[in-house]
Amino acid sequence: PMFYYPLCTLMQSGVRELLLITNARDIELFRQHLGDGAFLGMRVFYAVQPFALGIADALRIGGDFVCGERCALALGDNVFFGTSHLKALKDAAADQDAMVFGIKTSDPTQYGVVEIGSDGRALSIEEKPRNPRSDLAVPGLYFYPGDACEIARNLTPSARGELEITDVNAEYLRQGRLKAIPLDAAWLDAGTFDGLLTAVTLA
């Protein structure tokens, strides 16, 4: 199942406690696969997202689980291949600031885009910009300080009625606490039918 790919990525970064958030229809299927996570050397917990309210809603739902500690947030439809990015994962997990990644893409208008300064700090971050400031797409893997859940709780829903993860990142950018690492990795966004077909073909 595809969710093992982001699960593996989290494990490679050192994560050993996981809150898996999904809808009420699918949660028992995940329980059947993962149980309590002991066979993976992990502790797996579960939570239901009643409505699709955006990626940042996961931080709101996971507030009690995170409990003010550093955390990672991974999307279940993002696939990373290779081993060249393993050091970057470890570095992001160990840092104290908010961390995102940037992967070169030929069409940055389709993604969140980050502009990175020479000191590793993010200079700008935009969601699907018409005129991108860089060609670095932000994949669905984020590392946050312990106040990320509080930031998510204070967000205002976007025009499409969702709590946007870009708004969380933008708040860290405003505070001067957002860093970004260029990632030399094969990354596939399998969140659409076309993206899933590409992932299956290349895998």
N, C-alpha and C positions, 0 to 999 in steps of 0.2 A: 504493500500500500504506500501511496505517495507520502503520507505523513511521516514515514520512517526517515525520509531524507532530511527534513528540518530537525527532526528529533536527533539524528546523528550529528548534525551541525552543532546543535546545542551541547551535546555530550562532548564533542571535540573542543568546545570552548570551556569546559569544566563544569557545566550545569549538571546537578545531580538531583535537584528537586524541581518538579514540573507541575504546573497547573494547566491542564488541558481544557480549553474553553471551546464549546461547540453548542449546537442547538439541541433541544430536547429530543428530537427525532433520532439523532445519530449517537448520542452519548453512550448508550449501552453497547454499540458496536466498538467504540474505542475501548470501553472497559473490557470487552472480550479479548481484544488484542493485547492490551498492556497490563490489565489488572492493576496491582499496586506498584508495578515497575521493578519489583525485586529481581526478576530474571535478567534485567538490564543493569543492575547495580544502581537503580534510581528509586526515588519515591515519587509516585505519580498520584496527583489529586485531580478532581474533576469539578467543573462548574458549567452551568447552563447560561448561555446568552439568549434570553427570550426573544429579542428582536435584533435585527441587523442594524446596529447603531454606529458602525465604524470601527476601525482598528483600535483607536485610542480607548474605546469602551472596554477593551480587555484590561487596561490598566485600572479602570474604575472597578470592574468586577473583581480583579485580583488584589484589591487593596489590602484586605485582611491577610491574604496569603503572603504578599510581599513584605508587609509589616515594616515599612521604612527601610528595607535593606536594598542593596544594589540588585538589579534584576535584568533579565534579557527578555525581549519580546520577539517571537519568530512567527511568521505567517506559515500556515500549513501547505501553501501551494508554491513555495519558493524552493528551488532545487539548486544546490551547489555541488559541483564536481571537482575532483582533484584534491591535492594536498598542499598546493602552494599558498593557500590562504590560512593555514593552521596557525602560524605565528601571529597573524593579524587578529584572529579570533581570541587568542590568549591575551594579547595586548589590550584589546577592547574590553575584555572581561575584567582585567586588572586595573584599568584606569578609573579615576574618580569622577570624571565628567561624563556627560551624555556622549555616546559614540554612535555614529552611523558609518556606512561604507559607501564608496563610490565606485561603480563599475562602468567602464566605457561602453557606450551604446551608439549605434548609428542614428537612432531617432529618439533623442532625449525628450521630445515633446510629449511622449507617451508615459512618462514616469515622473516621480519626484526627482529633482535635480539638485545636486549640491556643488558648490564652488568652494575649493579648498585652498587656504593660504599656505605659504611656505612653512609656517610653524605648526601645521596640522589642524589649525582651527578652521571651522566652517565660516566662510565669508558671506554666503547666502544659501538659502534653501527654498525651492519653489516647487509647487505641485503642477505638473504638466504645463510648463510655461510655453507661451507662443514664441518667445525669443530667448532660448536658454542661454545662460551665462557660462555654461560648461557642457561637456558631453558625458558627465558622470551621473549615471542613474543611481538612485538610492534603492537597494534591494530591501526585501522585507525581513530584515534582521537588525535589531536595535539593542543597545545596552544603555541602561539608565541608572542614575543615582536613586537613592531611596525616596526622593520627593516626587518622582514621576507620577505616582498615583494621585497625589494631591493636585498636581498640575492638570491631570486629565479630568479630575472631578470639577475643576473650575472652568473648563472649556465651554464655549458657546457652540451649539451645533451649527454646522455649515449650511449653505443654501440647500444642500441635498438632504439635510436633516441628520447628518452624522457627526460624530466626534472624530476629527481628522488627526491622524498621527503627525502630519506635517505641522499642525498647530502646536503640538507638544514640542516638536523639534524647533519650531520658530521661537517658542518661549525660552528654550535653552540658548538659542542663538542670541536672543535679546539680552540674556543675562551674561553672555560671554562664556557659556559653559558647554558649548557644542563643538565637538571635534569630529573629524572625518578621516578615514583611512582609505586611500585608493586600493582597491582589491583586484589582484590579478587572479581571477578565478572564472571558471565557466559557470555562468548563472543563468537559470531558466525560470521565467515567471510562467507557471502553468495554471494561472488563474482564469484563463479563457480557453475556449475550445481549440483555437489556433495555437495558443501557447502550450496546451497539453499535447497536441499532436506533434509539435516541434520537440518537446521533451521526450516523448516516446520514441520518435525517430532518431534523435541523437543519442539516446541512452542505449 
